[in-house]
Structures are given as C-alpha cells and as structure tokens.
Amino acid sequence: DLSNHVVDVPLTELVNGSSRVGISTQGVVASVREDCGIIMRCTQCRRVLRDGNCNQHGDDEGNQDVRLRLVIDDGMSTSSLLINKEATLNLLNTTEEKIKAEIDSDGQIEFVQRLRGKLLGRLVIASGRTIVDEQGAMILADKTELVEQDPGLISTEIRAQWGVQ
C-alpha cells in the first residue's frame, strides 16, 4: 500500500534535492509563523485568501481551514513546514472549533504566542511531500509528531561531541 509507505530522508537531503512524495524527515522547530491557526481558502482553487481576496479568482467568501506554518532546522538546513488540518489537530490534540474559539476569545497574536511556547525548540517528525523550487524547500505534512527528548541526555551528548567534561 503506497499510501502508507514513507522513506526517512534527512532534511538537508530534501532541501538540496528535487521535489518528492512519500517522505518523512525531522528537524527542530525554529519558527512559528503568524498565520497559523484558522485560515480561509478560495472556494475555487483552495489557495489561502488574503483579506478575502484570491490572487487567482479575486474576491471570495472562502472556506474555513486549519493549518500550522513552521520552519524546521536540522543544524545544516532549514525548510518551511506546512501542516494540514488533520495533522495540526492531532499534533495540538484539539478541534477546529476550539482553535476558532481560542482565537476569537484571546486574539491571533496570543494564539500564536502559545503555539510558540509549545513548539519552539522541539524536535518534530513530519511525513508527506516536498516541493523544492527557486524559493527553497517546503514540506507539506499530512502527519506530524513531537519527539519527547530528555534534556539531561541531550546535554551529555553535546558535551561528548564537544569534548567537554
């Protein structure tokens, strides 16, 4: 079943290669973009609307959607990481309604700040496909998970790597 088959590929290899499908990679979350959460998509082409306007089709009331837009880093390369609705809801362990209510209540900036507190500096594994073009690499993830890390073990590994006692 090819729909479940993914190949683990280092982030640097993805960034320096061509577009691919069926990949899984990992990196540390280096940035959480301000347009995370609830977005509106064009009813005709599904592009993200900007102020109720689609670049392709003009004014549009749009369909509500959910996504996360991050940047991940493996120490050598970075890539944009766009996480689709299902993977976002699973990663955050929430619902679209709860996200909408949180943004309506506290505002977009506060919502993104909470996301940053939860995600920045965390190792994430993302599966999906990549698009690589003149603007760089973008991973479109349909599955993501945060990797639990032991800070003590990490510091021991870093000290050993640097030869520090």
Residue pairs with C-beta under 8 A, 6 or more apart in sequence:
2 22
5 22
6 22
6 23
6 24
6 127
7 22
7 23
7 24
8 23
8 24
8 25
9 20
9 23
9 24
9 25
10 25
10 74
11 25
11 26
11 27
11 72
11 73
11 74
11 76
11 77
11 79
12 74
12 76
12 77
14 20
14 23
14 25
14 79
14 130
14 132
14 137
14 139
15 77
15 78
15 79
15 132
15 136
15 137
16 77
17 130
17 132
18 132
19 129
19 130
19 131
19 132
19 133
20 129
20 130
21 129
22 129
23 127
23 128
23 129
23 130
23 139
24 125
24 126
24 127
25 74
25 125
25 126
25 139
26 72
26 74
26 123
26 124
26 125
26 126
26 147
27 72
27 73
27 74
27 78
27 79
27 81
27 123
27 124
27 126
28 72
28 73
28 74
28 75
28 121
28 122
28 123
28 124
29 70
29 71
29 72
29 119
29 120
29 121
29 122
29 123
29 124
30 70
30 71
30 72
30 73
30 78
30 120
31 70
31 71
31 120
32 68
32 69
32 70
32 112
32 115
32 116
32 119
32 120
33 69
33 70
33 71
33 112
34 108
34 109
34 112
35 48
35 69
36 67
36 68
36 69
36 70
36 111
36 112
36 115
37 66
37 67
37 68
37 99
37 103
37 108
37 111
37 112
37 115
38 64
38 65
38 66
38 96
38 99
38 100
38 103
39 48
39 49
39 64
39 65
39 66
39 67
40 48
40 49
40 52
40 62
40 63
40 64
40 65
41 47
41 48
41 49
41 62
41 63
41 64
41 65
42 48
42 49
42 54
42 56
42 57
42 60
42 62
43 60
43 61
43 62
43 63
44 54
44 56
44 57
44 60
45 54
45 56
45 57
46 63
47 54
47 55
47 56
49 60
49 62
52 59
52 60
52 61
52 62
53 59
53 60
54 60
64 96
64 100
65 85
66 85
66 88
66 89
66 96
66 99
67 82
67 83
67 84
67 85
67 88
68 81
68 82
68 83
68 88
68 91
68 92
68 115
69 80
69 81
69 82
69 83
70 80
70 81
70 82
70 83
70 119
70 124
71 78
71 79
71 80
71 81
72 78
72 79
72 81
72 124
72 126
72 139
77 137
79 130
79 136
79 137
79 138
79 139
80 136
80 137
80 138
80 139
81 124
81 126
81 138
81 139
81 141
81 144
82 138
82 139
82 140
82 141
83 91
83 126
83 141
83 144
84 128
84 140
84 141
84 142
85 96
86 142
87 141
87 142
87 143
87 144
88 144
89 95
89 96
90 143
90 144
91 144
91 145
91 146
92 99
92 115
92 118
99 111
102 111
103 111
119 146
122 146
122 147
122 149
123 146
123 147
123 149
124 144
124 145
124 146
124 147
125 144
125 145
125 147
126 139
126 141
126 143
126 144
127 141
127 142
127 143
127 144
128 139
128 140
128 141
128 142
128 143
129 139
129 140
130 137
130 138
130 139
130 140
131 137
131 138
131 140
132 138
159 165
